[in-house]
Amino acid sequence: MNFNFESSSFWVVALVLMAITTIPVKLAANFVGAERTSIPMCALSVVVGSILAFGAYKLVGGQFTGFISACLAMVITYKFVLHASFAASFLLALVAFGLQVAILLSLPGMGKFLV
């Protein structure tokens, strides 16, 4: 997939990755009323959740059950790191995922304005 984005700078790529992953989690955490909604806590939940989701996916063996276990790992991470209820964490995961997909789909179009 070509996003029309080229950079040799690690920090630029890191900031774009943070914007794609952490900002949607922060917006979703505010939306569902989580107790911890700061950028550092949301970034921590993204990092820890990603590691746990990857481990759950590999542990279960991939395919559909691996996907479900990875999603559940993210929900549990959001629950404990951001201090939200289980239902709010589930909704948080859905909203954050939707926002992340929307950002990814809009990147190629934004590249036209940045060049």
Secondary structure, DSSP 8 states (H G I E B T S, - for coil): ---S-----HHHHHHHHHHHHHHHHHHHHHHHT-S---HHHHHHHHHHHHHHHHHHHHHHTSHHHHHHHHHHHHHHHHHHHHT--HHHHHHHHHHHHHHHHHHHHHHHHHHHHH-
